[in-house]
Amino acid sequence: MPELREQDAADDPLRQFRAWLEDERLDNVALATATAEGAPSVRMVLLKDITERGLTFFTGYESRKGGELAANPRAALLLYWPALGRQVRVEGAVQRIDPAESDAYWTTRPGGSRVSAAASPQSRVVADRAELERRVADVRGRYGDEPPRPETWGGFRLEPVVWEFWQHRDDRLHDRLRYRRDGESWVRERLAP
């Protein structure tokens, strides 16, 4: 496995992350949230935007994760590349993105995905699969494959305060570099495995 050395790592964590993204496509992203009382939960999400402003994903605002983020607007992401023996952890505050950004992304989604998102009472108990299929048929009957974006669906952006880059090494002597926010700049530190 390649080394992750301070002298080779970027000074900025976003540049380092983008360099790793060039090595292999990213499919495995876990989002951890917690209730106001601190009870954690984790699930896989799709990242749709990675910029200097943060990492953006979309969901139902009334879903479990949406409710947890409303009550406790902090989260962590874990991004994993098993073939390369790499992972990145990102921690930070989370906030809803501007509705216009959610609208813009909504129009790029496949019609079936929009219909499903508009029809689903995400994270709520439903009687059975037939209920979901009835909801989908109702949305399709009203809008075809182009329903408007529900006000209860949109994006969240995690604004990083900590990035940790982990590279597998033999004998469990892994490389770990952490970047933590210090005012407007980043401090890079090596962590013991």
Beta strands, then each sheet from edge to edge (+ up, - down):
strand 1: 28-34
strand 2: 40-44
strand 3: 49-51
strand 4: 54-60
strand 5: 74-81
strand 6: 86-96
strand 7: 153-167
strand 8: 175-182
strand 9: 185-190
sheet 1: 2+ 1- 5+ 6- 7+ 4- 3+
sheet 2: 2+ 1- 5+ 6- 7+ 8- 9+
end
